[in-house]
């Protein structure tokens, strides 16, 4: 048998029926479509974790009160929201309702969250509850330096120093810090560039980058702190921030975002949270003359409204326009 002159001719001599080929293609398309649907239903990793946590509590309440989780009546949902209202904020309850609506969509049944009487109930619930969202307080540079100075020169201390400095200067969310990998980091003479594949405002994996500059004081330089931690890790891939066990034994286990939150509270005090890193970045950068677009380029906010909300400057004498009227 003569050899085919081209790859195309080689394909034509393989005995595959059109029907069997069509079936295999249909199966592949079906599988891909199912994966896309599953990803759409689950959402981001953080959203899926919140969904699972919310449903666990919701299912337990339904079982205790003799209700089926899906479909749930509007009256039963009123009872559940009232139950949550004893210990949860209005905004947390909104997240629980989104999880319940998502569960009903997955089961292809109507959600009680769309019931008109339930909407009237929620209007009254919102009016009666305190709806002002609790904001994470900001810290001063003096407080921040003191927190850094208290860290020991051990693997744990070097890791924590890098987390705090990078979280502050990069205006990172705690979930973003926890998700960083070593190969997301590029350090050169110009500074540091961090690539983020996904974030709260970037659910679809479009590549975002943040830049961090060298600090004038070496002991408070985020790039120097990160280089010191990378030297401890001594590898070129894998999670950036990992657990350190007893005896200062560095593991390959990625830190959770909740651990980042506990670190901030441990070093700066109970009122502060990981969100204070972002709030303090905005407040201090604005106070030092940064404009909204410069700040947004680091925080990745989409609107200046959010920047104004993050700005914690509340000194009504210092930050007041009445002295700039020309009188």
N, C-alpha and C positions, 0 to 999 in steps of 0.2 A: 504493500500500500504506500503510495507517495505521501510525503509530508506536506501539510498545508502551508501555503505561502504566507499566511498572516494569522494572528490570533483570532480574527473575526471568522476566518474559514475553519479554525479549530473548534470554535463554538458550534458551528453548523453541523459538525459530524457527531456531536454528543446526542444520543437518543433520549431526549426529554420531551415528554408530551406537553402540549400547551395547557392541558387541563391540570396536570400535576404541578407545573410551574405556577399557574395562577393560584392554586390552593396554597402553595408555600408562601407566595407573596402576600396573599390575604391574611395568613396566620401572622406573618411578620408585622403587617400594618396593624392588625388587631392587638398584638402584643405591645407595640409602640404606643398606640392610642390609649391602651389601658394604663401604661406607665405615666403618660401625660395627665390622664384623668386622676390617677392616684396622687400625683404631685400637686395638682390643682386643689384637690380636696384637703390634703395635709397642710399645704402652705409651707412656710419656712420651718426650719428645725425648731426655732424658739416658739413659733406659733403652735406647732404640733405638740410640743411639750406642755404648753399652757392648756391646750385643748384636752390632752389626756388627763392632766391634773384636775381641771374643772369637772370633767365627766366622772372622774372617780368619786368626787364629793357629791355630785348631783345624783349619781346612781345609788350611793349609800343612803341619801335622803329619801329618794323614791322608794327604796326597799323598806326603810323604817316606817314610811307613811302609807304603804300599800298602793303606790302608783307605778304604772309602767313608764319607763323613761321615754318611750316613743311609741305612739304619739301621746303627748301630754296635753291635758286640757288647759285652757287659759286660767281657770279658777285655781288649778293646782300650781300653775306657774306663779300666780299672785302670792300664794302661800310660800312658795320657795323664795321668792324675792324678799318677802317680809322676813323670812328666816335669815337670809343672808344679810339683810339690812341691820341686824343687831350687832354684827361684828365687821362688816365689810364696807368700804367706801363706795360711793356711787359709781366711780369709774371702774372699780374692780367688778362690781355687779354688771356693768355694761359688757365687760369681757366675758363673764359667765353666760350672759344672755346670747352673745355671739356664738359661744361654744354650743349652747343648746340648739340654736337655729341651725348651726352646721350639722349637728347630729340628725336633725329632722330632714335636712336636705339629703344627707347620705342615705337615709331610709326612704327617701322619696315620698314623704308625707308632709302635710301642711304644718308649719311651725306656729305654736301659740303666741310667739313674739309678734306676729302680724295681726293678731286679733284686736279689733277696735276698742273693746272694753279694756283689754290689757294696756293699750296705749294710753288710755285715759288714766288708768291706775298709775302708770309710770310717770305721767306728767305730775300727778299729785305727790308721788314718792320723791321725785326730784325737787319739788318745792319744799317738802318737809325736811329733806336731808341737807346736810351741809355739802354743797357741791364745789366749794373752792378747793382746788387740788393742792395738796400739800407739796411744797416745793423743797427740793434739797437745798440746804444752805450752802453758801460759798465760803471759802476760807481765804485768808490773806496770804501773801507770799511769806511773811514772817512765820505764820503757823505752819505753812507747808515745809519751809526749810527746817523748822524744829522737828517735824515729823520724820523728815529724811535723816537728820542728824542722829536720831535715836536708833536707827537701824544698825545692826551689827555687821561686821565685814565677814560674814559667813555666806555659804551658798544661798541659804534662805534670805538673808539680808540683802544680798546682791540681786536676787530675783525680785524681791518686794520693792527695792529701790527702782529697778527698771520698770516695773508695772506702774508705780505711782508717777514717775517722771514721764513715761510714755503716755499714760492715760491723760495726764494734765496737758502736756504740750501738744499732743495730738488730738485733744478733745474727743477721746474715744468713749463709746458706750462700753459697759462692762462685757456685754456679749461679744463685741468686736475684739476686745482685748483677749478674751478667752479663746476666740476662734483663730487667732493669728498663728501662722506657721513660720518656720525659719526661712523658707524660700519666699516669703512675702516681703522680706527685708532686703533693702539695697543701701549700703553705706559707702559713700565716697567723699572726696574732698569738699564737695559742695554741701554735704549734709546727709540726711536720712530720707529715704522714700519708702513708704509702706503701701503695699498693694492689698486692697480688700476685694475679695471676689463677691461678697454678699454682705448686706447690712440691713438695718431696720427700714431705711428708706430706699434700699436697692435690693428688692426681693428677687429680681430676675437675673442676678449674677453678672451685671455689666461691671467691667473692671473700674474701680475707683482707686485713686491714689491720694495719699496725704504726705506732705513734706514737713520735716522737723529740722530746725536749724541747730547748729552748735551753740551752746550757752557760753557766756563770757567767763563764768565761774566753773572750773572743772568739776568741783564736787557736786554741782547741781546740773550737770550736762546730761540730757537724756540719751544722747548718742554714746557718750562715755560709759554711762550706766548699762546701756544695752550691750555694748561691746564686752564689758566685764562679765555679764551674764552669759553671753554667747561663748566666751572662753571656758566657763564652767561646764556648759552643755557639751562642748567639743564634738559637735556633729553638724551636718549641713542640711538636714531635713527633719521633718516631724514637727510636733507642736512646740511653740515658742515658750510658753509658760506652763511648767509642769510641777507636779507635787515633789516636795522634798521630805523624805521620811526621817525617822529617828537616826541620829548619828550623821546627820547632814548628807544622807544618801539620796542623790538626785535620780528620779525615776523618769519614765517616758509617759506617765499618766497626765493627760491634759487637765489643767485647773478648770473648775466650773465658774460660770459668771457670778454665782452666789458667793463663791470664795473671794472673788475680787471685791465684792461689796463688803464682806467681813474684814478684809484687809484695810480698807479705807476707814471703817469704824474703829478698828483696833489702833490705827496710827494717829487718826485725827480726832476721834471722839464719837460717842454714840449718836449725836444728832446728824452726823455726816453720813452720806452714802456714796456709792461709786458715781452717782449722777452729779455729785458735788465737783468732781473733776472737770466735767463739761461746763457746768454752771460757772465755776471759778475761772476757767479759761476765757469764757465770753466776757465776764465782768472785768477781769484784769486786763484783757486785751483791749476792750473798749475804753477803759479808763486811761490806757496808755496811748490812745489815739488811733487804734485800728478801726477801719470803717466796716460797715456791715458785710460788704462783699468779701473782704479779706477774712473776716470771721467765718462766713458761710463756706468759704473754700476749704476750711479746716473741719468745721462741724458737719458739713454736707447737708445743712438745712436748705430747704427749697424756697423759703420765704423769709423776709426780714421780720415778719410778725413773730416768728419763733425766736429770733435773735433777741428781740426786745423783751420777750417773756423770760428768756434765760438770763438777761442782764440783771444782776442782783443789786445794783447800786440804788440805795434807798436814802442817802443822806440828802434831805430836802434843802439844807442850806447850801451845800457844796454843789449839788447838781440841780440848779434852779435857773430858769431863764429870766427871772424878774430883774436880775442885775445886768442884763444885756439889752436893755430897752433904750439906752442912750439918754436917760433922764439925769 
